[in-house]
């Protein structure tokens, strides 16, 4: 009698660092052959859902409970150190549907948290870039409210242009603002949200309205405001104007 395949998290893009060398060796990013073989078994059409966010904000728990509907799945840690390293894939696809009703096999991808104590901004940018380029639906997970700190964290999207270059058939580099056309669908998930969703007049507003208000332009010429204006442009270029508030159990 055959048994069902074991469901588990598979390392997809692994991070290899060689310590003890002077100067330090650059970080290497390698594909795991076992995970590649699993992906080859999936029938198209495929969708790829990836979650990204700062470390220790519950990304893995979110995937386990909301997408996989499991108590245990991707590793969840309780220390100050990042639990996930690199990018990991769940070994069983999830049934999903496109906006047009077409059934797709959804691949769930967990990523290493950004801003961990043992990494630097270059590594964070690489993880963010790989996740964004692989995704058809991109989840950004944060805790609290959408404030200036949260927007600055998401400004990694702006700096992403340092790692991605698009060129036309004539080998002409594309304006960075054109990158937004190639970005996946985006959802910002705000966890542990305790504020009331109301406007200045006390009327209820939707999570999307709250998101839009957070992105309202400000007067000034500081670097922070400039980044925010760039973020507004990218968010409104594509279908990434959605936000969901979520209370943790």
Helices and strands as residue ranges (DSSP letters): E 9-16, E 28-31, H 33-40, E 46-53, H 59-62, I 63-67, E 87-90, E 94-97, E 103-111, H 121-134, E 137-143, H 148-154, H 156-159, G 160-162, G 176-182, E 185-191, H 207-214, H 223-237, E 242-246
